[in-house]
């Protein structure tokens, strides 16, 4: 039995179609990542799966239970950490955890082993009000509250947004330990670098999955030539690269432009010469052009471009 199953999920908010036929499966004991920008539909998926809103079409099951018919049972068996910190800010760390434990008929002492690795960071501040915690500590408190009743599936909606890099790394280490204990985890993030930390990922944009596979599997499907270009006058360089007929797409990546060429049969050296010649004709000099290996973000931009042009 799958931990999570979604079949052709549709969700509308007025005239806005937030989900347009989303389908996926989550295996027991895996970390499944939903990767995409703000507004892509990630939160709508999480709210449907945690029985907070109803789908307008399609169906979904969590631990074999239907999200519409069996919502009481699902709420008892899952943990949910929403994107926005939603605990009681005027209660202390300890009071928040004890409150959520009480809601599920348990205690902090009874399930301490479930949260001890995370709560160990919080114990020195257990009397501090939640509203006075740093972003990383709020994150750990929210995760502790989501785990205190021993859920079988954990839903984490953008848990590391706005958190410092050290806290992000600590958080993913915690998720790996939870997975090793047999917990199924569904996590969403706008950070493409976090995709490689998941067992499988789904790339989402405009309410539709672009692809679902392991991170390595998605990258392996990227077969077009990919080059990095940098030089003076980067804004005009981006515009001019996009006007070259042999260029499929070009996007700014930090201090370089990533260029996807159409399949032409040219050698790697000839591809670099092609770009140099075309850009020199437009007045661009002192360029550095090299071939690079694609990452998940390159795959996302490529698939999104294909979707827009289809």
N, C-alpha and C positions, 0 to 999 in steps of 0.2 A: 504493500500500500504506500502510495506517495504521501508525503507530509502535507503538500499543498498541490491542488489542481485547479487551474483556471481554464475555462473554455469560452472563447469568443466574448470576453467581457466588454461591455459597452457602458459608458457613463456620460451623461450630458448634463450641463449646467446652463439651462436656457438654450441659446443657439450654439453654445460652445460644446463641441464633442470632445471631451477630455480623454476618453478611451475609445479606440476604434477597432474592436475585435482582438483583444489581447488574450493569448493562450500560452500556457507554460505549465511545467511540472517541476516540483522540487522533491528530490530524493531524501529519504530519511538520513539524518546525520551529515548533511552537506551545507556549505555556505553558498547561498544563491544570491548574486548581486544584480540589482536593477540599476543600470548606469545611464544617466542622461541629465540634461540641463534642467534648470528650474522651469516649471510649466509644461514639462513633457508628459505628465500623467502619473508620476511615481506615487505621490501621496494618495491619489484616488484609488490606486490598486491596494495600498495598505489599508485604507479605511474600509474598503469592501471586504478584504480578507479578515479584518478584525471585527467585522459586523457593525461598524459604526455608521455606514451608509449602505443603501441598497443599489445594486446594479440596475441599469435600465435595459440590459440585455445580456444574454449569456448566463453562465453559472460558475460557481466556484465551491470547492470543498477544502476544508482544513481537517486533517486527521480523519478523513472519510466522512466528515459531517458537513452538511450543506450550510452555507453562510446565511441563508435566509431562514430556513426551517429550524436549524439546530443552533441558533446563535447563543443560547444560554450555555450549552455544553462547550462550544468553542471558546467563549470568554473565560471559562474555568480552566482551560487547558493551554492557553497561549499567553505569552508576554508581549507587551507592546510598548515601544519607546518612540513617541511622536517626535517630529522634527523640532518643534518648539518646546523648550523646557516648561513642563506643565505641572510640576509638583508644588506643594504648598510652601511658598517662600518664607512665610512667617513661622513655620515649624522648623525645628532643628533637624539635622541629618538623621539622628536616631529616631526622632518622632515620626518623620516621614516614612522610614522603613517599617517601623512598628505599625503605623496606620495601615499601610498597604498589606502587611502580613495579616492583620486582623480582618481586613475585607475578605480574604480568602480562607479564613478559619485556621490560620497557622500562627507561628511566632518566629521572631528572629532567631531565638535559641534553637528551635526545632530544625530550621533549615539553614543554619549558619554555614554549614559546609558548602552550600550552593554558592554563597556570595563571599566567602572569606577572602579569596584572592583579590576581589575588587574592594570589599569593605575594609581591608587592611589599610588601603590608602586613605580611607575616610575616618577611621577610628580616632585619630588624633583630633579630628574636628567634629566629633559626633554631637557636641553641644552647640555648634555654630548653626545659625539659621541658614536655611538653604539659599535664600536670596543673597547672602553674603559670600557664597562660594565662588571660586574662579570657574571659568567655562569648563575646564577639564574635570574639576571636581563635581560640578553639576552633572556632567555626562556620566561619571561613575556612580553618582547617587541615583540617577534615573535608571541606569542599568541594574543596579542592586534592587530597586523597587520592582522592576519588571521581572526579576528572577526569583524573588523571595517566595513565591508560591509553587516553585518547581514546575515551570511550564515545559511542554513538550516541543513547542515551536516558538521561536523568538522573532518578532518583527521589529526591525530597527529602521526608522525613516530618517535618512540623512543624519546619523548620529554624530558625525564628526564635523559638520558644517560650523565654521567659526571657531574651531578649536585649534590650539597651537600644535605644531608638528610633533613635539614630544608626546603630548597627550594622545594625538591620533595614533602614533606608533604603539603606545601602551594599550590603547583601546583594541586595536586589531590583534595584539598578542593575547588579550583576554578572550576575544572571540575564537581564536584558534584553540585555546584551552577548553572553552565551552563546547566546541565542536567535537573535541576528543572525548568529551564525556557523553556524546551521543545526541546532543541537542541539534535540532534542525534550525538554521538561521536564514532568514530572508532580510537582506539589507539593501538600502538604496543609498546612492551617493552621486554627487555631481563631479567627484574627483576621479579622473580616469586612471590615475596611478594606483588607486585602491582596487581597481578591477582585477589586477593580477593576484590579489590576495584571496579572491573567491575561487571556489571549485568550478563553478559555471557562472556565466553572466548573460544578461539580456540587455541589449542596447536599445533604448527607447527614445523616441522623438515624436512630437505631435500625436501622442496617444497611440502609437503603433510600435511594435517591436521590429527593429531593423534586422536583428539576428540574435540567435541564442546558441551558445556553445561554450566550451572552455575558453579562457583567454588565449591560450596557445592556438586553439582551433580557429578562433576568429582571425587572429593575426595570419595564420597560414593561408587563409583564403585571399589575402591581399597579394595580387600577383602583378600589378602594374608597376612600372618604374617609379621610384620615389626619390626625390633629390631635395637637399637643403641648399638654399641660396641666401647669402647675406652680402651686404655691401652698403655704400652710402645711399641716402635718400630712400629709405625703406618704404614709405607710403607710395611714392610714385613707382618704385620697383614692383610692388605688389600689383598695382593696376596694370603695368605693362606686361608682366608675366602672364596675367589672365587673358591678355589679348593675343597671345601666341597661339596659332591654330592647333599645334601639337600638344598643348597643355589641356589636360582634362579638368584639373582644379588646382587652386593654390590658396593656402591659408597661412596667416601669420601664426607662428609658434614661438613665443618668447622673442628672442633676438634674431630669429631666422624665419624664412618663408619655406614651407614644405610644399613641394611641387609634384603633382601626380601627372605623368605623361601618358598619353594614349599609347596603346600597343602599336609599335611601328616596325619591330624587327631590327632596330638599330642596336649597335653595341653600346656598352656603357660609356665608352669614350666618345662615341658619336652623339649620344644623348647630351652629354655635357657640352660638346662643341656646338650643338644645335642651340642650346640656351644662351651660351656665350655670344654666338653670332647674332641671334635675334635681339638680345638685350643691348649689345654694343651698337647696333643700328639705331636703337632708341636713345642712345647717349649714356648708357650705363657702363661704367668702367670700375676697376678695382673690385671685381666680384669674386666671391669664393663659392664654388659650386661642387657639391660632392654627393655621392649616393649614400643613402642611409637606410636602415631597417625600419619598417613600420612598427608603431606601437598601437595600443588599443585606441588612443585618441585619433590617430591617422585613419584607422579602420572606421571609426564612428563618422568622421567627416566625409570619408569616401562613400559610405553607405547612405548617409543623409543626402549627399549630393545626387546619388542615383535615385533616391526616393523623390526628390524635388523635380527631377527631370523626367520621371516616368509618367 
